[in-house]
Amino acid sequence: MAKTSLIKLPFAFGGGHMENTPVILDSRPLLVECFRPSDLLPDVKPEDVYCYIRDLRTGTEVSRFAERHSFVSAFVDNNTLHAFAAEYTDDWTKNIYRFSSEDLKHWRRELVIAPEGEEHLLNSSVCRDETGYLMAYESNLPVKFCFKFARSADLVKWEKIEELIFAGTGNEYSACPVIRYFCPYYYVIYLHEATPGHEGWISFLARSRDLISWELSPLNPILEAGPGEGINNSDVDLFEFEGNTYVFYATGDQETWGTVRVAMYAGTMKEFFENYFPKQSRTEKVSTRR
């Protein structure tokens, strides 16, 4: 088996679930998820969407929060769960809010990223680096879709990093980023449209030392739809648990149905990322400078 092999595990979560983040809080593996009926259904209303937390050992729901919010991600820091979700309105999505809790019962809600002009904000992901916290967040402008960056010292106040926009090699579809940092690299897994030899939506991996100059893994795509998964492997998030790395991802057709599945890498998350960039291999370059 190649060191980069991801083994797709033979189970799936129920329908209506797309964006999610696995986390460990007080040694307890949890999955922070959102429920959202298909965006194409004519009767979907903001009150139909919400976020919730599932205990991965028991499968039970342990908390429900952030009604009227979707596209959730999560980050654990100092025994506090921080969830980031886009506000769902009658005009699609707008602001990104932070929801934080120590007991998963009482939640604080604070605005962290606001859209500009006609912009809509969707997925987000947060990691910690040597200077504080970094967020990658998805936008529908100027490319539908792309992602941008923001920094924070405390997870509360965020400053956008102006003029940096990740839109692939040529203003191409680059959606739902998940970001991690292992010195000296930032790693991002994001969604890419089909490329020659592949069908549907596929997940790509890129890395950067400075958020400006990026290189794409020569082994892309790292995930693509297999039997029973429709035409989509998207909305990736991941955690390391007991020495292995578990990659949660959404399947479906991007329109009418979807579910969440899990793939496993037999090794640490750092090894997982590093092994998708073999030494001496040539890589395609991407710049986020605008």
VOGU-3710 file (C-alpha; in Angstrom, 3 decimals, decimal comma):
1> maktsliklp> 0,000/0,000/0,000  1,327/3,427/-0,916  2,056/5,702/2,001  -0,450/8,196/0,647  -3,309/5,703/0,552  -6,608/6,815/2,000  -8,849/3,882/2,860  -12,528/4,686/2,450  -14,376/3,096/5,364  -17,584/1,189/4,494
11> fafggghmen> -20,212/3,336/6,203  -22,016/6,653/5,786  -23,953/9,103/7,933  -27,554/9,968/7,108  -28,716/12,412/4,460  -29,050/16,168/4,867  -25,542/16,471/6,295  -22,694/18,068/4,370  -20,239/20,383/6,090  -18,734/18,977/9,288
21> tpvildsrpl> -15,624/18,977/11,467  -14,396/16,141/13,696  -12,826/17,393/16,944  -11,617/16,061/20,277  -12,945/17,851/23,348  -11,874/16,585/26,788  -10,651/13,328/25,156  -14,095/12,862/23,600  -14,309/12,518/19,786  -17,145/14,660/18,455
31> lvecfrpsdl> -18,492/15,599/15,050  -19,719/19,168/14,606  -22,246/19,129/11,750  -24,909/21,163/10,074  -28,276/20,089/8,750  -29,526/21,751/5,609  -32,130/20,439/3,166  -31,181/20,687/-0,481  -30,735/24,318/-1,531  -32,816/23,551/-4,612
41> lpdvkpedvy> -35,977/22,624/-2,724  -38,497/25,450/-3,170  -39,665/25,503/0,442  -36,294/25,646/2,230  -36,291/28,501/4,758  -33,549/29,870/7,039  -35,269/28,280/10,027  -34,827/24,858/8,399  -31,045/24,880/8,910  -29,054/24,470/12,112
51> cyirdlrtgt> -25,806/23,119/13,578  -25,407/20,293/16,033  -22,827/18,023/17,662  -22,740/14,246/17,518  -20,820/11,970/19,895  -18,762/9,797/17,563  -18,619/6,906/20,012  -22,341/6,670/20,724  -23,808/8,342/17,648  -26,084/10,461/19,823
61> evsrfaerhs> -26,728/14,175/19,412  -25,246/16,011/22,397  -25,974/19,608/21,463  -27,959/21,659/18,965  -27,119/25,303/18,349  -26,759/28,024/15,686  -30,237/27,871/14,225  -30,362/29,695/10,875  -26,645/29,058/10,349  -24,881/26,586/8,097
71> fvsafvdnnt> -21,540/25,687/6,486  -20,103/24,936/9,920  -16,514/24,261/10,945  -15,016/23,898/14,412  -11,815/24,378/16,376  -10,968/23,357/19,959  -8,771/25,632/22,053  -8,250/25,511/25,832  -11,217/23,160/26,381  -13,511/25,541/24,525
81> lhafaaeytd> -15,277/24,562/21,346  -15,329/27,317/18,745  -17,694/26,790/15,833  -17,767/29,046/12,792  -20,900/29,162/10,643  -22,418/31,322/7,931  -25,713/33,038/8,648  -28,461/31,672/6,398  -30,901/34,314/5,154  -33,653/34,641/2,573
91> dwtkniyrfs> -30,865/35,866/0,283  -28,591/32,829/0,783  -25,592/33,240/3,141  -24,059/36,396/4,566  -21,934/36,902/7,707  -19,728/34,315/9,379  -20,271/34,053/13,134  -18,306/32,387/15,894  -20,211/30,250/18,419  -18,226/29,260/21,513
101> sedlkhwrre> -18,994/27,079/24,517  -17,227/25,261/27,345  -20,137/22,968/28,225  -21,904/22,561/24,851  -25,044/23,950/26,456  -24,496/27,690/26,684  -23,258/29,414/23,552  -21,845/32,855/22,792  -22,405/34,298/19,298  -20,120/36,942/17,750
111> lviapegeeh> -19,708/38,297/14,239  -16,231/37,552/12,887  -16,266/38,041/9,078  -18,650/40,286/7,127  -19,165/40,142/3,347  -18,280/43,038/1,071  -20,839/44,379/-1,396  -22,798/41,574/-3,055  -20,485/38,930/-1,641  -21,774/35,730/-0,025
121> llnssvcrde> -19,641/33,843/2,516  -19,879/30,093/2,956  -17,411/27,539/4,331  -14,607/28,434/6,708  -11,779/26,644/8,493  -9,460/27,696/11,316  -6,012/26,526/12,384  -3,329/27,719/14,774  0,128/28,811/13,682  3,138/30,489/15,276
131> tgylmayesn> 1,561/33,956/15,343  -2,012/33,154/16,374  -4,967/31,844/14,389  -5,599/31,713/10,676  -8,920/31,342/8,875  -9,554/30,321/5,293  -13,058/31,310/4,239  -15,008/30,719/1,043  -16,517/33,469/-1,077  -18,493/33,653/-4,296
141> lpvkfcfkfa> -16,523/36,723/-5,456  -14,540/37,528/-7,504  -14,551/33,875/-8,597  -17,426/31,519/-7,968  -15,974/29,964/-5,887  -12,674/30,983/-4,242  -11,287/31,397/-0,738  -9,633/34,159/1,229  -7,782/34,499/4,548  -8,068/36,285/7,890
151> rsadlvkwek> -5,952/36,392/11,059  -6,791/36,662/14,747  -4,910/36,788/18,038  -7,860/35,640/20,149  -10,428/33,924/17,856  -12,778/36,870/18,440  -11,433/39,798/16,412  -10,418/38,923/12,877  -8,588/40,965/10,248  -8,874/40,061/6,585
161> ieelifagtg> -5,626/39,562/4,697  -6,242/41,876/1,795  -5,361/41,049/-1,811  -4,877/37,316/-1,231  -7,404/35,158/-3,079  -6,969/31,472/-3,827  -8,590/30,652/-7,168  -6,416/27,858/-8,500  -4,155/28,246/-11,507  -6,541/30,345/-13,590
171> neysacpvir> -9,524/31,757/-11,699  -11,001/28,299/-11,347  -13,569/26,824/-8,952  -11,846/26,474/-5,551  -14,384/25,809/-2,813  -14,827/24,645/0,802  -11,238/24,905/2,087  -9,933/23,144/5,178  -6,637/24,539/6,458  -3,944/23,103/8,744
181> yfcpyyyviy> -0,444/24,209/9,706  2,644/22,064/10,234  5,758/24,214/10,228  6,883/25,444/7,772  3,805/24,718/5,613  0,158/25,645/5,496  -1,868/22,874/3,884  -5,270/23,360/2,279  -7,650/20,724/0,954  -10,235/22,274/-1,337
191> lheatpgheg> -12,833/21,318/-3,908  -12,027/21,389/-7,603  -14,205/20,784/-10,625  -13,549/17,764/-12,825  -10,231/17,572/-14,661  -9,368/15,355/-17,657  -9,629/11,731/-16,647  -11,856/12,477/-13,651  -15,563/13,126/-13,250  -17,553/15,401/-10,992
201> wisflarsrd> -16,158/17,347/-8,050  -12,816/16,225/-6,667  -10,653/17,250/-3,707  -7,235/18,839/-4,266  -4,388/19,486/-1,813  -2,027/22,494/-1,859  0,691/23,812/0,449  2,393/27,156/1,076  5,002/28,706/3,343  3,607/32,244/3,137
211> liswelspln> -0,039/32,033/1,913  1,034/33,730/-1,320  2,972/31,101/-3,287  1,300/27,693/-3,325  2,174/24,365/-4,885  -0,346/21,692/-5,776  0,229/18,090/-4,795  1,443/16,063/-7,784  -0,865/13,295/-6,537  -4,084/15,314/-6,922
221> pileagpgeg> -6,920/14,586/-6,665  -6,584/13,112/-3,199  -10,289/12,151/-3,175  -12,781/11,453/-5,940  -16,161/9,742/-6,049  -16,274/5,956/-6,072  -19,151/3,471/-6,309  -22,256/4,708/-4,497  -20,814/8,201/-3,962  -22,483/9,985/-6,857
231> innsdvdlfe> -20,231/12,517/-8,563  -18,859/14,323/-5,539  -16,150/14,074/-2,861  -16,274/17,496/-1,189  -16,361/19,439/2,093  -13,373/17,667/3,568  -12,379/18,019/7,209  -10,139/15,830/9,317  -8,669/14,999/12,692  -5,987/12,799/14,194
241> fegntyvfya> -7,177/10,194/16,677  -5,077/7,506/18,388  -2,299/7,757/15,815  -4,446/7,646/12,681  -5,901/10,426/10,539  -9,604/10,367/9,701  -10,877/12,356/6,728  -14,586/13,196/6,721  -16,048/14,127/3,343  -19,383/14,608/1,593
251> tgdqetwgtv> -20,666/12,583/-1,341  -23,732/13,077/-3,552  -24,624/15,054/-6,660  -24,164/18,643/-5,362  -27,870/19,252/-5,911  -30,451/16,847/-4,508  -28,711/14,413/-2,143  -25,583/14,010/-0,099  -24,172/12,158/2,861  -20,954/12,099/4,866
261> rvamyagtmk> -18,386/9,333/4,666  -14,990/8,740/6,281  -11,592/7,711/4,929  -8,602/6,732/7,078  -4,885/7,320/6,704  -2,754/4,989/8,825  -0,475/7,619/10,315  -0,323/11,092/11,790  -1,859/14,120/10,103  1,577/15,634/9,559
271> effenyfpkq> 2,682/12,454/7,756  -0,540/12,441/5,763  0,116/15,901/4,367  3,851/15,475/3,841  3,496/12,242/1,909  1,335/13,917/-0,722  4,409/15,959/-1,677  7,098/13,389/-2,559  10,627/14,735/-2,467  12,092/15,832/-5,795
281> srtekvstrr> 8,668/15,784/-7,454  7,605/18,637/-9,730  4,609/20,643/-8,577  2,226/23,054/-10,262  2,402/26,571/-8,802  -0,422/28,899/-7,749  -0,269/32,507/-6,556  -2,908/34,205/-4,402  -1,524/37,704/-4,966  -4,034/40,060/-6,611
//
